[in-house]
Amino acid sequence: MGKTLWFFLVFTCLLIPLAVADWNILKLQTQDGLKISLKNYCESWRMNVELHNIRDFQVVPEECTEYIGKYVKSTQYKVDSQRASEECLVYLSTSCNLKKDGLDAWIFDIDDTLLSTVPYYKNNLYGGKKLNVTSLEEWMRKGNAPALDHSLNLYNELKSRGVQIIMVTSRKEHLRSATIDNLVKVGYYGWTKIVFRDPANELVSVQKYKSDVRRQIINEGYRIWGIVGDQYSSIEGIPNPRRAFKLPNPMYYVA
Ligand SMILES: *[C@@H]1O[C@H](CO)[C@@H](O)[C@H](O)[C@H]1NC(C)=O
Protein backbone atom coordinates (compact mmCIF):
# COMPACT_ATOMS: atom_id res chain seq x y z
CA MET A 1 0.00 0.00 0.00
CA GLY A 2 2.79 2.37 1.04
CA LYS A 3 4.45 2.55 -2.34
CA THR A 4 1.29 3.20 -4.34
CA LEU A 5 0.12 5.88 -1.94
CA TRP A 6 3.48 7.65 -2.06
CA PHE A 7 3.57 7.51 -5.80
CA PHE A 8 0.07 8.98 -5.91
CA LEU A 9 0.93 11.80 -3.49
CA VAL A 10 4.15 12.76 -5.24
CA PHE A 11 2.43 12.68 -8.60
CA THR A 12 -0.42 14.92 -7.36
CA CYS A 13 1.98 17.43 -5.80
CA LEU A 14 3.86 17.69 -9.08
CA LEU A 15 0.68 18.14 -11.04
CA ILE A 16 -0.94 20.96 -9.06
CA PRO A 17 1.70 23.65 -9.75
CA LEU A 18 1.89 22.49 -13.36
CA ALA A 19 -1.83 23.03 -13.77
CA VAL A 20 -1.53 26.61 -12.53
CA ALA A 21 1.54 27.46 -14.60
CA ASP A 22 0.08 26.03 -17.78
CA TRP A 23 -3.20 27.86 -17.41
CA ASN A 24 -2.93 29.64 -20.75
CA ILE A 25 -1.87 26.48 -22.53
CA LEU A 26 -4.73 24.37 -21.21
CA LYS A 27 -8.05 24.83 -22.93
CA LEU A 28 -10.34 25.97 -20.16
CA GLN A 29 -13.85 24.72 -19.74
CA THR A 30 -16.60 25.67 -17.34
CA GLN A 31 -18.57 22.94 -15.57
CA ASP A 32 -21.07 22.71 -18.39
CA GLY A 33 -18.40 22.41 -21.05
CA LEU A 34 -18.22 26.02 -22.25
CA LYS A 35 -14.74 26.79 -23.61
CA ILE A 36 -13.32 29.93 -22.02
CA SER A 37 -10.10 31.93 -22.13
CA LEU A 38 -7.99 33.07 -19.20
CA LYS A 39 -9.38 36.54 -19.83
CA ASN A 40 -12.95 35.21 -19.50
CA TYR A 41 -11.97 33.51 -16.27
CA CYS A 42 -10.31 36.58 -14.75
CA GLU A 43 -13.00 39.00 -15.86
CA SER A 44 -15.62 36.81 -14.23
CA TRP A 45 -13.50 36.68 -11.08
CA ARG A 46 -13.28 40.49 -11.07
CA MET A 47 -16.98 40.93 -11.79
CA ASN A 48 -17.96 38.58 -8.97
CA VAL A 49 -15.71 40.47 -6.55
CA GLU A 50 -17.59 43.65 -7.46
CA LEU A 51 -20.94 41.89 -7.13
CA HIS A 52 -19.85 40.82 -3.64
CA ASN A 53 -20.27 37.16 -4.50
CA ILE A 54 -16.57 36.55 -3.90
CA ARG A 55 -15.65 37.70 -0.39
CA ASP A 56 -12.76 37.59 2.04
CA PHE A 57 -10.11 36.84 -0.57
CA GLN A 58 -6.58 37.17 0.80
CA VAL A 59 -4.84 37.61 -2.54
CA VAL A 60 -5.77 37.98 -6.18
CA PRO A 61 -5.52 34.51 -7.80
CA GLU A 62 -2.03 34.05 -9.21
CA GLU A 63 -3.26 33.46 -12.77
CA CYS A 64 -5.19 36.78 -12.70
CA THR A 65 -2.66 39.23 -11.28
CA GLU A 66 -1.60 40.36 -14.75
CA TYR A 67 -5.22 40.85 -15.78
CA ILE A 68 -6.08 42.81 -12.64
CA GLY A 69 -2.95 44.95 -13.06
CA LYS A 70 -4.03 45.81 -16.58
CA TYR A 71 -7.55 46.63 -15.42
CA VAL A 72 -6.57 49.09 -12.67
CA LYS A 73 -4.31 50.93 -15.14
CA SER A 74 -6.88 50.90 -17.92
CA THR A 75 -9.26 53.43 -19.38
CA GLN A 76 -12.03 51.00 -18.48
CA TYR A 77 -11.25 51.38 -14.76
CA LYS A 78 -11.42 55.16 -15.13
CA VAL A 79 -14.69 54.97 -17.06
CA ASP A 80 -16.23 52.56 -14.53
CA SER A 81 -15.28 54.88 -11.67
CA GLN A 82 -16.36 57.98 -13.55
CA ARG A 83 -19.77 56.43 -14.11
CA ALA A 84 -20.17 55.85 -10.38
CA SER A 85 -19.43 59.53 -9.70
CA GLU A 86 -21.93 60.58 -12.36
CA GLU A 87 -24.60 58.41 -10.75
CA CYS A 88 -23.90 60.12 -7.42
CA LEU A 89 -24.70 63.45 -9.04
CA VAL A 90 -27.84 62.11 -10.75
CA TYR A 91 -29.02 60.87 -7.37
CA LEU A 92 -28.13 64.17 -5.72
CA SER A 93 -30.06 66.17 -8.30
CA THR A 94 -33.14 63.98 -8.48
CA SER A 95 -33.58 62.42 -5.06
CA CYS A 96 -31.98 64.60 -2.41
CA ASN A 97 -33.90 67.45 -0.90
CA LEU A 98 -30.89 69.29 0.47
CA LYS A 99 -31.70 71.65 3.34
CA LYS A 100 -28.44 73.60 3.04
CA ASP A 101 -28.36 74.19 6.78
CA GLY A 102 -24.84 72.85 7.17
CA LEU A 103 -26.08 69.40 8.11
CA ASP A 104 -26.37 67.79 4.68
CA ALA A 105 -23.46 65.37 4.61
CA TRP A 106 -21.69 62.93 2.32
CA ILE A 107 -19.17 60.32 3.46
CA PHE A 108 -16.06 59.33 1.55
CA ASP A 109 -13.65 56.53 2.22
CA ILE A 110 -10.04 57.54 1.45
CA ASP A 111 -7.95 54.72 -0.03
CA ASP A 112 -8.96 53.83 -3.59
CA THR A 113 -11.84 56.22 -3.25
CA LEU A 114 -10.22 59.67 -2.98
CA LEU A 115 -6.58 58.58 -3.18
CA SER A 116 -5.21 55.75 -5.30
CA THR A 117 -3.05 53.00 -3.82
CA VAL A 118 -2.41 51.50 -7.26
CA PRO A 119 1.22 52.78 -7.24
CA TYR A 120 1.78 50.77 -4.04
CA TYR A 121 -0.01 47.64 -5.25
CA LYS A 122 1.99 47.76 -8.45
CA ASN A 123 4.92 46.49 -6.39
CA ASN A 124 2.68 43.92 -4.77
CA LEU A 125 1.58 42.06 -7.92
CA TYR A 126 -1.61 44.12 -7.88
CA GLY A 127 -2.88 42.25 -4.86
CA GLY A 128 -1.24 38.96 -5.80
CA LYS A 129 1.02 39.12 -2.73
CA LYS A 130 -0.31 38.94 0.79
CA LEU A 131 -0.63 42.42 2.29
CA ASN A 132 2.29 43.68 4.39
CA VAL A 133 0.75 46.39 6.58
CA THR A 134 4.16 47.75 7.62
CA SER A 135 5.26 48.43 4.08
CA LEU A 136 1.84 49.79 3.08
CA GLU A 137 1.94 52.24 5.98
CA GLU A 138 5.51 53.22 5.10
CA TRP A 139 4.24 54.05 1.62
CA MET A 140 1.25 56.00 2.99
CA ARG A 141 3.54 57.98 5.26
CA LYS A 142 5.39 59.33 2.21
CA GLY A 143 2.14 61.03 1.20
CA ASN A 144 2.56 60.53 -2.53
CA ALA A 145 -0.74 58.84 -3.33
CA PRO A 146 -2.32 60.40 -6.42
CA ALA A 147 -5.91 61.63 -6.48
CA LEU A 148 -8.58 59.72 -8.32
CA ASP A 149 -9.79 62.48 -10.66
CA HIS A 150 -13.42 61.36 -10.89
CA SER A 151 -13.64 61.46 -7.08
CA LEU A 152 -11.96 64.85 -6.86
CA ASN A 153 -14.56 66.21 -9.29
CA LEU A 154 -17.40 64.69 -7.29
CA TYR A 155 -15.90 66.00 -4.06
CA ASN A 156 -15.72 69.54 -5.43
CA GLU A 157 -19.21 69.34 -6.90
CA LEU A 158 -20.68 68.23 -3.56
CA LYS A 159 -18.81 70.99 -1.76
CA SER A 160 -20.11 73.60 -4.20
CA ARG A 161 -23.67 72.41 -3.53
CA GLY A 162 -23.22 73.03 0.16
CA VAL A 163 -22.84 69.38 1.17
CA GLN A 164 -20.51 68.76 4.12
CA ILE A 165 -17.71 66.35 3.32
CA ILE A 166 -16.88 63.74 5.94
CA MET A 167 -14.06 61.26 5.45
CA VAL A 168 -14.02 58.01 7.35
CA THR A 169 -10.88 55.96 6.86
CA SER A 170 -9.44 52.80 8.33
CA ARG A 171 -6.03 54.45 8.25
CA LYS A 172 -4.80 54.74 11.81
CA GLU A 173 -4.34 57.91 13.86
CA HIS A 174 -0.55 57.86 13.44
CA LEU A 175 -1.06 58.47 9.71
CA ARG A 176 -3.23 61.55 10.29
CA SER A 177 -0.80 64.31 9.37
CA ALA A 178 0.77 62.42 6.44
CA THR A 179 -2.71 61.71 5.09
CA ILE A 180 -3.92 65.29 5.45
CA ASP A 181 -0.76 66.58 3.72
CA ASN A 182 -1.31 64.09 0.92
CA LEU A 183 -4.99 65.04 0.48
CA VAL A 184 -4.27 68.76 0.36
CA LYS A 185 -1.33 68.29 -2.00
CA VAL A 186 -3.52 66.60 -4.62
CA GLY A 187 -6.40 69.07 -4.30
CA TYR A 188 -8.74 67.95 -1.52
CA TYR A 189 -9.52 70.65 1.01
CA GLY A 190 -12.45 72.26 2.80
CA TRP A 191 -13.83 69.10 4.39
CA THR A 192 -15.88 69.19 7.57
CA LYS A 193 -14.58 66.13 9.37
CA ILE A 194 -11.96 63.43 8.93
CA VAL A 195 -12.08 60.34 11.12
CA PHE A 196 -9.09 58.03 11.59
CA ARG A 197 -9.04 54.70 13.31
CA ASP A 198 -8.18 54.74 16.97
CA PRO A 199 -5.77 51.92 17.87
CA ALA A 200 -8.21 51.12 20.71
CA ASN A 201 -10.92 49.95 18.29
CA GLU A 202 -8.73 47.89 16.01
CA LEU A 203 -10.25 44.77 17.49
CA VAL A 204 -13.61 45.33 15.81
CA SER A 205 -14.13 44.84 12.08
CA VAL A 206 -13.78 47.77 9.70
CA GLN A 207 -17.50 47.52 8.95
CA LYS A 208 -18.38 47.85 12.65
CA TYR A 209 -15.95 50.74 13.12
CA LYS A 210 -17.37 52.62 10.13
CA SER A 211 -20.99 51.96 11.12
CA ASP A 212 -20.29 53.23 14.65
CA VAL A 213 -18.81 56.42 13.20
CA ARG A 214 -21.94 56.87 11.07
CA ARG A 215 -24.15 56.52 14.13
CA GLN A 216 -22.11 59.19 15.88
CA ILE A 217 -22.34 61.49 12.86
CA ILE A 218 -26.12 61.06 12.73
CA ASN A 219 -26.34 61.75 16.46
CA GLU A 220 -24.53 65.02 15.82
CA GLY A 221 -27.48 65.96 13.60
CA TYR A 222 -26.07 65.32 10.12
CA ARG A 223 -28.18 63.81 7.35
CA ILE A 224 -25.98 61.34 5.50
CA TRP A 225 -27.23 61.49 1.92
CA GLY A 226 -24.69 59.09 0.53
CA ILE A 227 -21.42 57.23 0.88
CA VAL A 228 -18.77 56.44 -1.67
CA GLY A 229 -16.33 53.64 -0.96
CA ASP A 230 -14.39 50.93 -2.74
CA GLN A 231 -15.14 48.27 -0.10
CA TYR A 232 -18.46 46.87 1.04
CA SER A 233 -17.27 47.28 4.63
CA SER A 234 -17.24 51.05 4.03
CA ILE A 235 -20.82 51.23 2.84
CA GLU A 236 -22.74 48.39 4.53
CA GLY A 237 -23.98 48.06 8.11
CA ILE A 238 -26.43 49.83 10.41
CA PRO A 239 -27.17 52.74 10.33
CA ASN A 240 -27.45 52.61 6.54
CA PRO A 241 -26.87 55.68 4.43
CA ARG A 242 -29.74 56.61 2.11
CA ARG A 243 -27.61 55.51 -0.84
CA ALA A 244 -24.22 53.88 -1.17
CA PHE A 245 -21.99 53.94 -4.22
CA LYS A 246 -19.34 51.29 -4.72
CA LEU A 247 -16.20 52.05 -6.69
CA PRO A 248 -14.34 49.21 -8.38
CA ASN A 249 -11.44 47.64 -6.53
CA PRO A 250 -10.36 44.12 -7.43
CA MET A 251 -6.95 44.33 -5.69
CA TYR A 252 -7.90 43.56 -2.09
CA TYR A 253 -10.80 42.85 0.26
CA VAL A 254 -11.37 44.52 3.64
CA ALA A 255 -13.95 42.86 5.89
C1 LIG B 1 7.06 43.86 5.50
O1 LIG B 1 7.61 45.11 5.16
C2 LIG B 1 8.64 45.53 6.02
C3 LIG B 1 8.98 46.96 5.66
O2 LIG B 1 9.17 47.14 4.26
C4 LIG B 1 9.80 44.57 5.89
O3 LIG B 1 10.85 44.99 6.75
C5 LIG B 1 9.33 43.17 6.29
O4 LIG B 1 10.36 42.25 6.08
C6 LIG B 1 8.12 42.77 5.46
N1 LIG B 1 7.57 41.52 5.98
C7 LIG B 1 7.35 40.47 5.22
C8 LIG B 1 6.76 39.29 5.91
O5 LIG B 1 7.60 40.46 4.04
The ligand as an SDF file (V2000), in Angstrom:
LIG
                    3D

 14 14  0  0  0  0  0  0  0  0999 V2000
    7.0590   43.8570    5.5050 C   0  0  0  0  0  0  0  0  0  0  0  0
    7.6070   45.1070    5.1640 O   0  0  0  0  0  0  0  0  0  0  0  0
    8.6350   45.5310    6.0190 C   0  0  0  0  0  0  0  0  0  0  0  0
    8.9820   46.9640    5.6560 C   0  0  0  0  0  0  0  0  0  0  0  0
    9.1730   47.1380    4.2610 O   0  0  0  0  0  0  0  0  0  0  0  0
    9.8050   44.5720    5.8930 C   0  0  0  0  0  0  0  0  0  0  0  0
   10.8480   44.9900    6.7530 O   0  0  0  0  0  0  0  0  0  0  0  0
    9.3290   43.1710    6.2880 C   0  0  0  0  0  0  0  0  0  0  0  0
   10.3650   42.2530    6.0790 O   0  0  0  0  0  0  0  0  0  0  0  0
    8.1210   42.7670    5.4580 C   0  0  0  0  0  0  0  0  0  0  0  0
    7.5730   41.5190    5.9790 N   0  0  0  0  0  0  0  0  0  0  0  0
    7.3510   40.4700    5.2250 C   0  0  0  0  0  0  0  0  0  0  0  0
    6.7610   39.2930    5.9130 C   0  0  0  0  0  0  0  0  0  0  0  0
    7.6010   40.4610    4.0380 O   0  0  0  0  0  0  0  0  0  0  0  0
  1  2  1  0
  1 10  1  0
  2  3  1  0
  3  4  1  0
  3  6  1  0
  4  5  1  0
  6  7  1  0
  6  8  1  0
  8  9  1  0
  8 10  1  0
 10 11  1  0
 11 12  1  0
 12 13  1  0
 12 14  2  0
M  END
$$$$
